[in-house]
């Protein structure tokens, strides 16, 4: 996920107003973009995605007229971030690729490295098959990013991809390397957010106790910091871990934390907390509510091009239907999830779902 910003939005408002008053439209547009970025990743209420896209798309022709590659790189990156939050990873990849082109023309090494992180993330979360996504990440690292923070994030992305192939030893080695680098760099927020990578790898590996133990401090850090962008995903994943350890009451508390931290336009987190909570409700006898929530998550995921989210939400719906005694329907939905996992190349999740489908009810 992209990094949250702590810059004061009032400064950008003042800069934009001043630039507009003096006729400096390029500076005004730059200030407005920065202001939208602050709003997009802050706790300000509202869905800022559409407004951010409109602002960036309006600014691009102005920047093109000035040959302003640095500003163009930032505008396209912001568009990529908006599409990423909405789980539109194909569009995100296209926008970040545009950003990368302009960042190179501007010789902006820092932005080149950050775009590399964005492309790696889209390769992981989008429809790119796992073997190809692994090759993309490994090539970025081999090319040398010149940015240890970016390298650490790509290592953690690669950790998840390796875990999907069943190589848990390599997956753990990679996230431990990335985690150590972030801590050495003093990246408090990013180091804590890295707990998301740990949870994803350990959920695939099936070591739930280690997953909970490893990220407890990260979760507490994000809560104390009042951070919500990463917390929403971490709380939902941790809810799944605790649920699968058999502690539904604790899992429900974490699920509510995830719900409270999730922005209206964060499709991934919305689908995640809904799908994770649904089987908890089903086990508590709230079958109708559970199915409604699970189907809402499936509907959200189907609007994306995020195969893992699609397959995971289908798997959770199947769990709800199984709890309700609707076994044939649960098997059919599980088979759909397996097909999606296989197409992505997540052999671990595909095999796990296949084992569940074969279990007697």
N, C-alpha and C positions, 0 to 999 in steps of 0.2 A: 504493500500500500504506500501511497505517496506520503511524504512527511508533512506533518501539520506545521503551520507557521504561527509565531507568537508576535509578529509585528503589529504595531499600533495602527489600526485602520484610519484613525483620524488624520494621521500624517499624510496618507495618500489622498484623502478628501481635500485637504488643504493644498497639496501639490497640484491636484487636478484643477481646482478652482483657479489657482494662481496662473497656471499655464493657459487655461481657456481665456482668462481675462487679458493675457498678453498675446493671444493669437498663436501660441505654440501648441498646435494640435497634436503633433507627434508626442510631445512630453505629456500632454493631457491624456492621450490614449494609453500611454504606458502606465501612468498613475492609476487610471481607471482599471486596467487589467490587474495591477497589483492589489488594488482594493478588492476586486472580485475574488482574487485568490485567497485573501485573508478571510473574506466572508464564507467562501466555499469550505474552508477547513476549520472554521471557528464554530463556537457553540451558538452563534446567532440563529434565532428561529427562522424557519422558512426553507423552501426548496430553491437553492441558488443555481441549480444546474442549467436550466433554460436561459436564465439571465446571463450566466457566465458565457454560455455558447454564443448568445447574441452579441455580447460585448466583444468577445474575441474575434468573431467572424466579421464584425463591423470594422475592427481595427486593422485587420490584415491588409486590405487594399491601400490604406494610408501608409502602412509600413513598407509595402511593396513599392509604392511611389517614391519613397525615400531610400530604397535599397537598404533598409534597416534590418539586417540579418539577425542581430541580437534580439531585437524586439519580436521579429517574426518567429524566431525559435521559441521564445517564451509564450507567444500567443498560441502557436500550434501545440506546445506541450500542455498548456492549460486545457485546450480542446481534448487532447488525449486523456488527461486526467478525468475530465467530466464523463467521457465515454467509458472509461475504466470503472468509475464508480457505479455506472449503470449496467456494468457487465456486458458492454458492447465492445468486445475485445478486438474484433476485426477493424472497426472504425478507430479504436484507440491506437492500434498498431499503425494504421495509415497516418494518423495525425502525428504520432511520435516520430515516425519516419520522416515526415516533413520537417519536424522540429530538429531532428538530427542533421538533416541536410543544411539547414540555416545555421545551426550551432557550429558546424564544421567550417562554413564560409566565414562565420564570425570569429573562428578560432577560440571558441569558448569551451575550454577543456572541462570545466566543471559541469556545464550543461550537457556536453557530450556524454559524460559519465552517467549523469542522472537519466538521460534518455536511454542509455544502455540498460539501466535498471528497469525502466518502463517496458522496454521491448522484451526483456527476460520474463517480467511478470505476466505480460500478455501471452507469451509462449506457454507459460505454466497454466494459466487460468482459462485461456481460450482454446479453440479447437485444434491447435497445432499438435500433432501426434507426439507422444512422449520422446521417442528416439530423436526426432527432429528438434524438439525443444531442448533436449540435453546437448545436442550438437551446437545449437545457437549459444547457449550459456557457456559451454566450454570454449568456444571460439572467442567470445568476448573476453573471457579471462586470459586466454592465451595471447590475445592481441595487446594486452596491457592497458588498463584503464587509467592508470596514473592517479587513482582516487581510491583509497583504501575503504572508505565508507561504501562506495558503490560496489567495489569488489566483494565486500563482506555480504551485501544484500544478494548479489548474484550467486554467491556460494550457498546461501540459505535457500534460494530458489532451486538451485541444482540439487540440494539435499532432498527436497520434496519430490523432485522428478526421479531421483535415484530410488527413493523409497517406493514409488509407484511400481518400479520394476522388481521389487523384492529385495533390493540390495540395501538392507537396513544398516549394515556396518558402515558402508560408504556414506549413506545418508546422515548418520549420526556424526561421522567424522567431519563432514562438510558443514553441518550446522554448528558444531562445536568450534570449528575454525572461524566461521563468520561471527559467532557470538563473542569469541575471545577478541577478535579485531575491534568490534564495536565497543567493547568495554575498555580496551586499551586506548581507544580514541576519545574516551569520556563521553560517548554518545548515550546519555542516560535514557532519553525517551526512545530512541531507536533501538537501543540494547534491550529495553523492556518489551518493545513491540516485537522484537525477534522471537519472543515466546510463542507467537502465532506459528512460526515455522517449526518450532519444537513440537507443538501440539499436533500439527499436521503430520509430521514424520512419525511420532509415537502412536498416533491413532492408526496409521497404516501398519505400523509394526505390532500393534496390539498391546503395547506396554503402557497401560493406562495409569498405573500407580506412579511410574516414573514421570509420565507426562504431567500429572497433577503436581507432584513434588517439585519438578524442575521449574514450573512457571508460576508457582504461588507468589514468589517475591515480585515477579514481573507484574502480575495482576494487581498486587497491592500498590506498587509504584504508580501505575497508571491511574488507579483510583485516587491516591493521595494527590496526584498532580492535577486532578480534575479533567484529565484527558478523556475524550469520548470517541475520537475517530478510530483508534486502534482498539480501545476498550470494548467497543460493541462486538467486534469479531472475536476477540479473545474470550470474553465472557460467554459467548454462544458456544465456542469450541470447548471451553472448560465445562460448560453445562453438559455437553455431550459426553465428555470423559467421566464426569461424576455420575451422570445418569447410568452409563454403562458399567460403572462400578457398583451399581445397585443402590445409590443414594438419591432417590427421586426428589425428596424434599429439598435437599441442598441444590440439586440440579435446577429445580424450579426457581429458587432464589436467584441463581446465576442467570437463568433465562430472562428473568424480569430485569436484571441489571442490563443485560444485552439489549432488551427492548427499549429501556429508558435512554440508552446511549446511542441508539441507532437513528441516523438522520433519515428524513423522509425520502431522500433520493439515493440512499445506499442500498441498492438492490441485493447485493450479496449478503449483507448482515440481516436485512429484513427476511429473506428466504431462510437464512440459517437459523435464526432464533425460533422462527415459526415451525420449521421442520423438526428441530431438536425437541421442542416442547410437546409436539403433538403426541408422541408415544407415552410421555409421562401422563398426560391427561387421559389417554386411553386406558392406561393401567389403573387410573383412579376411578374408572367407570364413567368418565365424561366423554363417551364415544363420539357423539354428534359434534361436540366442540372440537375434539381432536381431529376428526376427519376434515372439518371445515378449515382448520388451521393448516393441516398437511396439504390440502388441495390448493390453498392460497399460495403456499410456498412453491408447489409445482407450477402453478400458473405464472408466478413471478420468474421462475427459472426458465420457463419455456420462451419467455420474451427476450432472453439473453442468448449469447453464443458461448456460454460457459458450460461445457459438458460435465465437469465434476459436480457443479451445483445442480444441474438437471438430474443427474443420476442419483446423487445423494438425496435430493428431495423425493424422488420416486421411491427410493429404498425406505425412507421414513414413512411415507404413505403406506407402503406395503406392510410395514410393522404395525401400523394402526389398524389396517384391514385384517391382519392376522389376529390381533387382539380381539377384534369384533367377530371372529369366526368366519370371515369371508375369504376362505383359503384359496379358492380358484382365482378370484380377482387379484389377491395378493401375489400369487405366482406369476400371473400375466404381467403385472406391473414390475415385478422383480426382473423378469426376462427383458423388459424394456431397459431397465437400469443396467443390466449386464451388457447389453448390446452397446450402450453409450460408453460404458467404461472400456470395453474392448476397442471401440473405435478410437478413443483417446489414447489407449495404450497403457491404461492403469490396470495391470494384470492382477495386482493384489486385491483391489476392490472388486474386480470382476469375479475372481475366484472365491472371495468371501461371500459375495451375494449368491453365487452358484451353490455354495455349501448350504446356505440358509434355505434356498429354494428346494433343496433335496431333503431337508429335514422333515420327518413325519410330524403332523400336527395333532 
